[in-house]
Amino acid sequence: MKVFIKTFGCRSNIFDSEIMKNIIGEVVDSEDKADLIIVNSCTVTNFADRDLRQYINKWQSKDIMLTGCGAYTQGKKLLKEGKVKAVLGHKYKEEIDKYLDFRGIKLGDFNFKNSKILQNISKTKAFIKIQEGCDFECAYCIIPYVRGHSRSIEENVILDEIKKLRDAGISEFVLTGINMGSYGKDTGTTLSGLIKKISEIRGVKRIRLGSLEPSQIDEELIDLTQNGILEKHLHIALQHTSDKMLRIMKRRNRVKPTLELFEKLASKNIALGTDFIVGHPGESEEIWQEALENFKKYPLTHIHIFRYSPREGTLSATMKQDVPGDIAKKRAKILDEIVKRNNYEFRLKNKNLPLFVHIEDFKDGYYTGYDEFYNKMKLKGDFNKGEWVRVKNYEVKEIENVKE
C-alpha cells in the first residue's frame, strides 16, 4: 500500500508525522501516487477545520485516514458522512503500521507518552517533541480537550534521540511540545535541566525552543541563553497586554511582572518573541488603547499575531463576538509594524557582532539561514545546506541581514 502523509498545524504535528513516516518505512511524495492519505490534522480554530474539510473533499478519490487534533472534533462527523475511511486518536500514531487497513473510529485516551524516536531525517535541523498536552485552561483554546493533560517524554528517550540524529549529521535541534515549558513537572526534572544535558552532547551546535509561558522562565534558563548553544531568542506567549483582557481570556500572566521579565531578558541582549490575539470578545476600544500603550513598552523583536476566530467548544466562543474583522485587522497591522521596527533596531544595535548562521536553503541567488537571534541572513558565496558560517561585515536591511 502506498501512503502519503499530509500535515496541518503545529511543530508537534510535524514531529508526529515524521515518526509515522519512520514507522511506515516508505511513503510517497504526493497525493496522486497514494492509495491511502493519512491526514495529521489541526483544529485550533474554525478556520483550521475549514481547511481540513476542503482538503478532504479535494481528495475523495483516495482512501483517507484522519488523525491529529481534528480527529476529536471532526472525526465522527466526517466518518458518518463517508468522507474518511478511518479516524485514529493520538495514542495510535506510534502504531500506525498496524492500522493502515483499519476502518472505523478509535480515539483512545490520553494516558500515554511518546516513546518512539526519529531514526531518519534529511533536513538541516530536527524537531524534537519533549512534551504532550496542556494543563492551562485559556478561554479561547480547544487544545487541552484534544491533547489531554501535560505529560513529559522521558529524558533518556529525548537524549537518545538527539544522539542518534547527531550521528546522522543533524546539529540543530528545535525542542517542541504543546506546553513545553511544563516539561518535567510530572517526572521530577526541568526544561532547563534537559537543555543543559543536550548542550553537553558533542556535535550539538544550536538548540531552539518553542513557545513558553512567562511563569516558565527561570534563572537557569536565562543563564543558558549565554552558553552559545541555546539560541539567544525566547518566544514567550503573552496573548495580550491588558490585564482586563487577560482576565477575560483566563490567562495567568499579567502586565507588570511580564514587562519586568522582558526588560530583564532584553538587558542580556536576548531577542524576544511573543504571541498576541487581537479581536477577542471584549476587546473594546478602551481596552485596546490600554493594551497598545503597554505593548509599546515591551522590547519585542518577533511576533505571531492571530486575529481571533471563535473555536466551537471553548468559553470564548460563547461570548458576544463584538470586534469587527476590519478593526481586528487594523490592530494586528499596528502591532506588526511596531515589532518590525523593533527588530530592525535590534539588528542595527548588534551590527558589529559576528553572527553564527546555519545555512538552510538556496533561493534567488542567495543562501539563507538564521542566526542565534532567530533573524534571517542572506549570503552570497559558495556554501552547503547544513553548513555553519560565522558572518561579519553584513548589511542590516529592513527585514533581514544581507552579506553580499
C-alpha positions in Angstrom: 0.0 0.0 0.0 1.3 3.4 -1.0 0.9 6.0 1.8 1.1 9.8 1.7 1.0 11.8 5.0 -0.4 15.3 4.9 0.4 17.5 7.9 -1.6 20.5 9.2 -0.7 22.7 12.2 2.0 22.9 14.8 5.5 21.6 15.3 4.2 18.7 17.4 2.2 17.5 14.4 5.3 17.9 12.2 7.2 15.7 14.7 4.3 13.1 14.9 4.2 12.9 11.1 8.0 12.2 10.9 7.5 9.5 13.4 4.7 7.9 11.4 6.9 8.1 8.2 9.7 6.3 10.1 7.3 3.6 11.3 5.7 3.0 7.9 9.1 3.0 6.2 8.5 4.3 2.8 5.9 6.9 1.9 5.2 8.6 -1.4 5.8 12.3 -2.0 2.4 13.3 -3.5 -1.3 12.5 -3.1 -1.6 11.4 -6.7 0.7 8.4 -6.1 -1.0 7.3 -2.9 -3.6 4.6 -2.1 -4.1 6.0 1.4 -3.7 9.6 2.6 -3.1 9.9 6.3 -4.2 13.4 7.4 -2.5 14.6 10.6 -4.9 17.4 11.4 -5.1 20.7 13.3 -8.3 22.0 15.0 -7.0 25.1 16.8 -9.5 27.4 15.0 -12.7 27.0 13.0 -10.5 28.1 10.0 -8.3 25.0 10.6 -11.5 22.9 10.5 -12.5 24.5 7.2 -9.1 23.9 5.7 -9.2 20.3 6.8 -12.6 19.7 5.2 -11.6 21.4 2.0 -8.5 19.2 1.7 -10.5 16.0 2.4 -13.2 17.0 -0.1 -10.5 17.5 -2.7 -9.1 14.0 -2.3 -12.2 11.9 -2.2 -10.8 9.7 -4.9 -8.4 8.3 -2.3 -8.8 6.4 1.0 -8.4 8.9 3.8 -7.4 8.2 7.4 -7.9 11.2 9.8 -5.7 11.6 12.8 -4.4 14.5 14.9 -6.4 17.0 16.9 -9.2 17.2 14.3 -10.0 13.6 14.9 -11.6 14.5 18.2 -13.7 17.4 16.9 -14.4 16.4 13.3 -13.8 12.7 13.1 -17.2 11.2 13.9 -19.0 13.6 11.5 -16.5 13.0 8.7 -16.7 9.3 9.1 -20.5 9.3 9.2 -20.6 11.4 6.0 -18.3 8.8 4.4 -15.6 11.4 3.8 -12.9 9.4 5.6 -12.5 5.6 6.0 -10.8 5.7 9.4 -10.3 8.0 12.4 -7.4 7.4 14.8 -6.5 9.2 18.1 -3.1 10.4 19.0 -2.5 7.3 21.1 -2.2 5.1 18.0 0.2 7.2 15.9 3.2 5.2 17.1 1.5 2.0 15.9 0.3 3.4 12.6 1.6 0.5 10.6 -0.9 -1.8 12.4 -3.8 0.4 11.3 -3.3 1.0 7.6 -6.2 -1.3 6.8 -8.3 -0.1 9.7 -11.9 1.1 9.1 -13.9 2.9 11.7 -13.0 5.2 14.7 -10.6 4.6 17.5 -9.7 7.6 19.6 -8.5 6.0 22.8 -7.5 8.1 25.9 -4.7 10.5 26.7 -2.9 8.2 29.2 0.2 7.7 27.1 3.6 9.2 26.4 5.5 9.1 23.2 8.3 6.6 23.2 9.3 6.3 19.5 12.3 8.3 18.3 13.2 9.6 14.9 15.6 7.3 13.1 15.9 9.0 9.7 15.8 12.7 8.7 17.3 14.5 5.8 16.9 18.1 6.8 19.3 20.6 8.3 17.5 20.6 11.7 15.3 18.3 13.7 12.1 19.0 15.7 12.2 17.1 19.0 9.0 16.6 20.8 9.6 16.7 24.5 6.1 17.1 25.9 2.5 16.5 25.1 -0.8 18.0 26.4 -1.6 21.2 28.4 -2.9 21.9 32.0 -3.7 25.5 31.2 -7.4 26.4 30.5 -7.4 29.5 28.4 -10.8 30.6 27.4 -10.2 30.6 23.6 -8.3 27.3 23.3 -9.5 23.8 22.5 -6.2 22.1 22.8 -6.4 20.7 26.3 -9.6 18.8 25.2 -7.9 17.3 22.1 -4.4 16.7 23.5 -5.1 15.9 27.1 -3.2 16.8 30.3 0.5 17.6 30.3 2.9 14.7 30.0 6.7 14.8 29.7 8.6 12.4 27.5 11.3 10.6 29.5 14.6 12.5 29.4 16.7 9.4 28.4 14.4 8.9 25.3 15.0 12.5 24.3 18.7 12.4 24.8 19.0 9.1 22.9 17.0 10.5 20.0 19.3 13.6 19.8 22.4 11.4 19.9 21.1 9.3 17.0 20.2 12.3 14.9 23.6 13.9 15.8 25.2 10.7 14.4 23.2 11.2 11.2 24.6 14.7 10.8 22.0 16.9 12.4 23.4 19.7 14.6 20.4 22.0 15.3 17.5 20.8 17.4 14.2 22.6 17.9 12.5 21.4 21.2 8.8 21.5 20.9 5.6 20.5 22.8 2.0 21.6 23.3 3.1 23.4 26.5 6.7 22.6 26.6 7.6 24.9 29.5 5.8 22.5 31.8 8.3 19.8 30.9 9.4 17.7 33.8 6.7 18.6 36.3 5.5 15.0 36.2 8.9 13.4 36.1 10.9 15.4 38.6 13.0 17.1 36.0 13.0 20.6 34.4 13.2 22.1 31.0 16.4 23.9 32.0 18.0 20.7 33.2 17.1 19.0 29.9 18.6 21.8 27.9 21.8 21.7 29.9 22.2 18.0 29.2 21.5 18.4 25.5 24.1 21.3 25.4 26.7 18.9 26.7 26.2 16.4 23.8 29.2 16.8 21.4 28.1 17.9 17.9 25.0 19.9 19.1 25.6 23.4 17.8 22.2 25.0 18.4 19.1 24.4 20.5 15.9 26.3 19.7 12.8 26.4 21.8 9.1 26.5 21.0 6.7 28.8 22.9 7.0 29.2 26.6 4.7 30.8 29.2 6.1 33.8 31.3 5.9 31.8 34.5 8.1 29.1 33.0 11.2 31.2 32.6 13.7 30.6 35.4 17.2 31.9 36.2 18.9 28.7 34.9 17.1 29.0 31.6 18.2 32.7 31.3 21.8 31.7 32.1 21.7 29.0 29.4 21.0 31.6 26.7 24.6 32.7 27.2 26.2 29.3 26.7 26.5 29.6 22.9 24.3 26.6 22.2 20.8 27.7 23.3 19.9 30.4 20.9 19.6 34.0 22.3 15.9 34.2 21.4 13.0 33.2 23.6 9.4 33.1 22.4 7.2 33.9 25.4 3.4 33.9 25.0 1.7 37.0 26.2 -1.5 36.8 24.1 -2.5 40.3 25.3 -1.1 43.3 27.2 -4.3 44.5 29.0 -4.9 42.9 32.4 -8.6 43.2 31.8 -8.4 41.3 28.6 -6.1 38.7 30.1 -8.7 38.0 32.8 -11.4 37.6 30.1 -9.1 35.2 28.3 -8.5 33.3 31.5 -4.7 33.8 31.1 -2.4 33.5 34.1 0.1 36.3 33.1 -0.3 39.9 34.0 1.4 43.0 32.5 3.6 44.3 35.4 5.5 41.1 36.1 5.9 40.1 32.4 7.1 43.6 31.4 9.7 43.3 34.2 10.7 39.9 32.9 11.0 41.1 29.3 13.1 44.1 30.3 15.4 41.8 32.3 15.9 39.5 29.3 16.4 42.4 26.9 19.2 43.7 29.2 21.0 40.4 28.4 20.7 41.0 24.7 18.1 38.3 24.2 15.8 38.6 21.2 12.2 38.2 22.3 9.1 36.9 20.5 5.5 36.5 21.6 2.0 35.5 20.5 -0.8 38.1 20.6 -4.5 37.7 19.9 -6.4 40.7 18.5 -10.2 40.9 18.3 -11.0 38.6 21.1 -14.5 39.2 22.5 -14.4 42.0 25.0 -11.5 43.9 23.3 -13.2 47.3 23.5 -11.5 50.4 22.2 -10.7 51.4 25.7 -9.0 48.0 26.4 -7.2 48.1 23.1 -5.7 51.6 23.7 -4.6 50.4 27.1 -3.0 47.3 25.6 -1.3 49.3 22.8 0.3 51.7 25.3 1.6 48.7 27.3 2.6 46.8 24.2 4.9 49.6 23.1 6.9 49.2 26.3 7.8 45.6 25.6 11.2 45.1 23.9 9.8 42.7 21.4 11.7 41.7 18.2 9.5 38.9 16.9 5.7 38.3 17.0 3.0 35.9 15.9 -0.3 37.8 15.6 -3.6 36.0 15.5 -6.9 37.5 14.6 -9.4 35.9 16.9 -11.8 33.4 15.4 -14.3 31.5 17.6 -13.5 27.9 18.3 -16.6 25.9 19.0 -16.4 24.1 22.3 -14.5 26.9 24.1 -15.6 29.5 26.6 -14.7 32.4 24.3 -17.0 31.1 21.5 -19.9 31.6 23.9 -19.1 35.3 24.4 -20.5 38.1 22.3 -18.4 38.5 19.2 -18.1 42.3 19.4 -14.9 43.2 17.5 -15.5 43.6 13.7 -13.0 41.8 11.4 -11.7 45.0 9.8 -11.0 46.5 13.2 -9.0 43.4 14.3 -7.1 43.5 11.1 -6.1 47.2 11.6 -5.0 46.4 15.2 -2.9 43.5 14.0 -1.1 45.7 11.5 -0.3 48.3 14.1 1.4 45.6 16.3 3.2 44.1 13.4 4.7 47.5 12.4 5.9 48.2 15.9 7.7 44.8 16.2 9.2 45.1 12.7 10.7 48.5 13.7 11.9 47.0 17.0 13.5 44.1 15.1 15.3 46.4 12.7 16.7 48.5 15.6 17.8 45.3 17.5 19.7 44.1 14.4 21.2 47.6 13.9 22.3 47.6 17.6 24.1 44.3 17.1 25.6 45.1 13.7 29.2 44.8 15.0 28.6 41.3 16.4 29.7 38.4 14.2 26.7 36.1 13.7 26.6 32.3 13.7 24.4 31.4 10.8 23.0 27.9 9.9 22.6 27.6 6.2 19.1 26.1 5.4 18.3 27.0 1.8 19.3 28.4 -1.5 16.9 30.8 -3.4 17.2 33.6 -5.9 21.0 33.5 -5.9 21.4 33.7 -2.1 22.0 31.1 0.6 19.7 31.7 3.5 19.7 30.8 7.2 19.1 32.0 10.7 21.4 33.4 13.3 21.4 32.9 17.1 18.8 35.7 17.5 16.5 33.9 15.1 16.9 36.6 12.4 17.3 35.7 8.8 20.5 36.2 6.9 21.0 36.1 3.1 24.5 35.3 1.9 26.3 35.3 -1.5 29.0 32.7 -1.8 29.7 29.0 -2.1 28.1 27.2 0.8 26.3 23.9 1.5 22.9 23.3 3.2 23.5 22.5 6.8 26.8 24.4 6.9 27.5 26.8 9.8 29.0 30.1 8.9 30.4 32.9 11.1 29.3 36.1 9.3 30.9 39.6 9.7 30.5 42.9 7.9 27.0 42.3 6.7 24.4 44.9 5.8 21.3 45.4 8.0 18.3 45.8 5.7 14.6 46.4 6.5 13.5 42.8 7.1 16.8 40.8 7.1 20.6 40.9 7.2 22.5 40.5 3.9 26.1 39.6 3.2 27.0 40.2 -0.4 
